[in-house]
Amino acid sequence: MKPEVPSLLADPPASNPLFNDRKLKMGTFCSNLKHGCAISSIEGTLEATWPATVALARLADRMEYEALVPVGRWRGFGGTTDFNGAGFECYSWAAGIAGTNESSAIFATSHVPTVHPVMAAKQATTIDHISGGRFVLNVVTGWNESEFRLFGIDVPDHDRRYDMAVEWVEIIRRLWTEHELFDYEGEFYRIGGGQLLPKPIQSPRPPFMNAGGSERGRHFAAKYCDVAFIVVVNHDMDDLKAQIATYKDLARREYGREVAVWTHTYIVQGDTEKDARDFYDHYVHEHGDWEAATNLTEGLGINAQTVPPEALDFLREHFIAGWAGWPVIGTREQIVDTYLDLADTGIDGVLTSWARYEEGMEEFAVETYPLMVEAGLR
Ligand SMILES: Cc1cc2nc3c(=O)[nH]c(=O)nc-3n(C[C@H](O)[C@H](O)[C@H](O)COP(=O)(O)O)c2cc1C
């Protein structure tokens, strides 16, 4: 089957580390927002300052991380922490970060309804040039009602948001790849004399990522994107393995394409397993901001279909612990063992986060990362 939109995995741009052949690729998540991934009021969580976000990009460089994935957020989630309320806008963050890190793919996460595709294509191209061909565009359709209100727009129906995203990525792809002027007449966008120069460095184009969890979202990613991120609704390795295989199979069978599948993990490391579990209790159970977490999961429950409603309660604790990632808890040896198991599921890459992001990532870089290399994961 000839795909309508060829996947980059068939012949990836050499400049983009996202497609290297490491067994388990790694990235940071949400390093552009206050509190990073932990909905907790403990001291030492990430601040929304430029030196702090740059420090994480440099630590990523030290471990040759493949990805730096920011979160597109316009309003916080209230509670005592106003989780993720302060933070840096993704495209301008990516442009600045590209100058501070040499080895990772630099992502910008973009909401479809709030950024015109001509603007998105042009900004993305600029960042691709700044980064020497390491840019990735993470397409999100949006679900947080207060963010739509901020822009004075109603939340469109769930599947309509994906209809809009289909036009959005098509226009961006044509601007990136076509050399003749073109007109475009869609339901959502009308483009007169579409043209973009210079072209991105990556040829034929930079990658698209999507992290929609709904049926519609998975088809969107399988058909149009190169990287799909999944939220894991339970923490069973066999289920994860099946989820990844089903995703890859969907892309192959229905669209004749390959997609890379990534997920998010959060790390809680201790000298002993008990130390790690005690710290988990401290920042999640004693100091977790359950109000902000509830606002987040309720919002997701209303406007997104990322996870089934019955899983939201179970996941609330993991949202607090690390944006609903897969828990990686224990001694450094146990952490490496968990990543070995995760790599065996067929996952292509994992994002990583820590409650105390800078302190945790530094400790990981010094103490644990060498064991990851020794184990053949990197
Ligand atoms: C790894 C990951 C990153 C995401 N980043 C964002 C983000 O930055 N901003 C946002 O509004 N939604 C983000 N999302 C949410 C989804 O991409 C998607 O918009 C939402 O889940 C609604 O679509 P769905 O119903 O298909 O899941 C993210 C999800 C995942 C798993």
The ligand as a MOL file (V3000), in Angstrom:
LIG
                    3D

  0  0  0     0  0            999 V3000
M  V30 BEGIN CTAB
M  V30 COUNTS 31 33 0 0 0
M  V30 BEGIN ATOM
M  V30 1 C 3.2380 12.9240 25.8930 0
M  V30 2 C 2.0290 13.8110 25.7500 0
M  V30 3 C 2.1990 15.1700 25.5490 0
M  V30 4 C 1.0940 16.0130 25.4440 0
M  V30 5 N 1.2980 17.3460 25.3530 0
M  V30 6 C 0.2350 18.1700 25.3760 0
M  V30 7 C 0.4400 19.5620 25.4280 0
M  V30 8 O 1.5620 20.0260 25.4710 0
M  V30 9 N -0.6570 20.3720 25.4390 0
M  V30 10 C -1.9410 19.8840 25.3770 0
M  V30 11 O -2.8800 20.6670 25.3900 0
M  V30 12 N -2.1610 18.5540 25.3130 0
M  V30 13 C -1.0950 17.7080 25.3250 0
M  V30 14 N -1.3090 16.3610 25.2960 0
M  V30 15 C -2.6750 15.8860 25.0910 0
M  V30 16 C -2.9520 15.2500 23.7420 0
M  V30 17 O -2.0010 15.3960 22.7550 0
M  V30 18 C -4.3650 15.4790 23.1210 0
M  V30 19 O -4.5450 16.7730 22.6660 0
M  V30 20 C -5.4110 15.2070 24.0880 0
M  V30 21 O -5.0610 14.0280 24.6900 0
M  V30 22 C -6.7930 15.1490 23.4240 0
M  V30 23 O -6.8370 14.2440 22.3770 0
M  V30 24 P -7.3540 12.7430 22.5660 0
M  V30 25 O -8.7680 12.7980 23.0370 0
M  V30 26 O -7.2230 12.1330 21.1930 0
M  V30 27 O -6.4190 12.0940 23.5500 0
M  V30 28 C -0.2210 15.4890 25.4580 0
M  V30 29 C -0.3960 14.1100 25.6410 0
M  V30 30 C 0.7100 13.2810 25.8100 0
M  V30 31 C 0.4810 11.8240 26.0130 0
M  V30 END ATOM
M  V30 BEGIN BOND
M  V30 1 1 1 2
M  V30 2 1 2 3
M  V30 3 2 2 30
M  V30 4 2 3 4
M  V30 5 1 4 5
M  V30 6 1 4 28
M  V30 7 2 5 6
M  V30 8 1 6 7
M  V30 9 1 6 13
M  V30 10 2 7 8
M  V30 11 1 7 9
M  V30 12 1 9 10
M  V30 13 2 10 11
M  V30 14 1 10 12
M  V30 15 2 12 13
M  V30 16 1 13 14
M  V30 17 1 14 15
M  V30 18 1 14 28
M  V30 19 1 15 16
M  V30 20 1 16 17
M  V30 21 1 16 18
M  V30 22 1 18 19
M  V30 23 1 18 20
M  V30 24 1 20 21
M  V30 25 1 20 22
M  V30 26 1 22 23
M  V30 27 1 23 24
M  V30 28 2 24 25
M  V30 29 1 24 26
M  V30 30 1 24 27
M  V30 31 2 28 29
M  V30 32 1 29 30
M  V30 33 1 30 31
M  V30 END BOND
M  V30 END CTAB
M  END
